[in-house]
Amino acid sequence: MNWSFNELAQVSSEALAQGADLSADITQNLLTTNNVWMMLSTALVFIMHLGFAGVEAGFGQAKNTVNILFKNTVTPIIGIVSYAVCGFFLMYPGFDVPGWFGFDGAGWSMFWFAPENADVSAGYADAGYTYWTDFLFQAMFAATAATIVSGAIAERVKLWAYLLFTVIYVGIVYPIIGSWKWGGGVLDDWGFYDFAGSTLVHSVGGWGALAGVILVGPRIGKYVNGKTVDKPGASVPLAVIGVFLLWLGWFGFNGGSVLSADPALVSFVLVTTSLAACAGGLGGFLAGYFVFKRLDLGMVLNGILAGLVGITAGADVINPGPAIIVGFIAGILVVLSAVLLDSLKLDDVVGAVSVHLTCGIWGTLAVGIFSTNPDHSFITQLTGVVICGITAFVCAFVIFYLLKVTVGIRVSEEHEKTGLDSHEHGIRGYTIVYDE
């Protein structure tokens, strides 16, 4: 068959058009796949709030159950809204050069007054997700940082004081610190690495919890004549359910931090995350038995969470073998940290400081020891930990102190002894009604 020049040109043009259409279809399918995984990860992180609520209500006393559940219900509400109002735009300020502080004014204006201009195309985030998915995923992380504080100071903190703290800490302090790495700020320029937030989420929340524990003070009767008095939790089964919900949520927390549905990297991250959790539980089990001479379920549960926190900074750059080491050491550290806090009369109801602060620091430093990336340095990791730690603790301490001298941060002795549920909420968490 003889083809004329015009016929060949037409065939070539049609082939090019079909190729362009195919390429566009592939790009759109990639965006859809990535975005679905990111939305699923967002949902998994959201479920973590139910896990936190279960752990705190399970380890807390029955007389404060409603108060604990109320805080854990309102925390994500306040966290997401405050992050939308200003946090998101502080955390991702669009630094042209590395810096300490910035605000994306154009993004804020678009979010609130021209949302139709948001980028939902494959041009945003290398086709990893849309603008709206980006915001919601990050907002869930922000609310998580506040929830960490809730568990540490439970059973004696004024509800309004805690809520005011949450607004300021989540809306301003957390995103500014996060911008130094994830927003392209100065720590990112220095080479500091925190994949999913051992420092930027967990330690920041842990430092806030420590400041709160110091200023609020221990529960009445917790430390008597130099001895630590156990205050039995309301529901051990609920605490166990909460921990497993948190473990489930961590698949989204770490897996979603890949920021795409990359099958190789997501699956690798989920493996290292699970191995560290298991090793952390084992470390907590053995350390708890050695220290307390009993099979301490609470230390096994916190050991699992410790392993998860520990691997979060380097889940994508630490191989499976070292991931087990990271988790196991975290499980031991959480027990030792809990003993140390009690010796200092720092009353942490759920062990939030030990889990999130102590193991968050360890996990961030572990990147400098075990990372497969030769650019990661222990000294750089330590520098980042120190800078973020000082900033978070000082800010949290100042916020709590100002609240203490103004509105007050601790409930009355009478309310604490009889329980916050009856006085502040008018209902009890556990009520058995017998028909007459």
C-alpha positions, 0 to 999 in steps of 0.5 A: 500500500502506498501512503501519501504524505498527507495520509502519513501526517494524519496517521502520525497526528492521530497516534500522537493525540492518542498517546497524549490522551493515554498519558493524561489518563495514566496521570489522572489514574495515578493521582486518583490512586495516590489520593485514595490511599492518602484519604484512607490514611487520613481516616486511619489517623482520625481513628487514633483519636478513638484509640487515645480516648480508650487508653485514657478512659481505660487507665483513668478512674471511673469517676472521671470517665465522662470528663476524659471522653469529653476532652478527647471528643472536643480535642480533634474538633478544636485541633482541626478548626484551629489548624484551618484558621492559622496552623496550616498556613504557619506550617507551610509558609512557602519559604523561599529561603530557609527560615524560622517563621512565615505565613502563607497569606495567599494560601489563607485567602484562597482557603477561606475566600476562593476555595474554587482556586485550590489545586486539585490537579496532578500538578499538585504534590507530584500527583500524590494528592490534592490540596484538600487531602493535604490539609486534612491529613496534616490537620489530623496530625496536629490534633494528635499532638494535643491529645497527647497532653490530655492523657498526662494531666487527666483527672485534675485539670480544668476543662476550659484551661485545657481547651484554651491550651489546645487552641494556642498549642495546636494553632500556633506552637506546633505548626511553627515548629513543624515548619522548620522541617516539613515546611522547608525551614531551617532544620530542613536546610540543615539536614534534620530528618523526621519522616512522620513525626517522632519529634515534630508530633510526638515529642512536641506533644510530650513536651507539652504534657511534661509542662502540664504535669509539672504545673498542674501537679500530681493527683491527690493521694498519688504520692504518700510518704515517699511511696507511689500509690496506684490508682486503678483504671476504670477498664483494662479491656478498654485500654487494650482496645485503645492501644490496638486502635492506635496501632491500626491508626499508625498504619495511616500515620506512617504509611500515609507519610510516604505521601503517595501510594508508592507500593514499594515504600508504603509496604516497607514502611508498614513492615518496619512500623509493625516490627518496631511495635512488636519489639516495643511490646516485648521490651516493655514486657521484659523491662516491666517484669524485671522492674516490678517483678510481675507480668505488667500489662500496662507496660506491654501496652505502653511498650507497643506505643513506645515502639511505634513512636520510636520508629516514626522518625525513620520508618522509611530509612531504617531496615527491618533488623534495626527497626526491631532494635529501635522498638525494643529499646523504646519498650525498655525506655518507656518503663524506665522513664515511667519509674523516673517520673514517679520518683520525681513525683510527676504524675502522668496518668497514661504514661504520655510523657514516657511514650511520646517524649522519651521515645520520640527523642530516642526515635529521632536520634535513632535515625542518626544511628541506623539510617540507610541514608549516609546524609543523616547525621546523629549530631544534626538529629540531636540539634533538631531534638534540642531546638524543638524540645526547648521551644516546645517546652518553654512555649507550653510552660508559658501557656500553662503558667499564664492560664494558671495565674489567670483562669486557673488550671486545676479543679477544686480538691472536692471535685477531684476527690468525688470525681469530675463527671458529677460536678462538670458534666452531670452524668457518670461514665458507668451507671448501673440502673436496677428496675424497682 
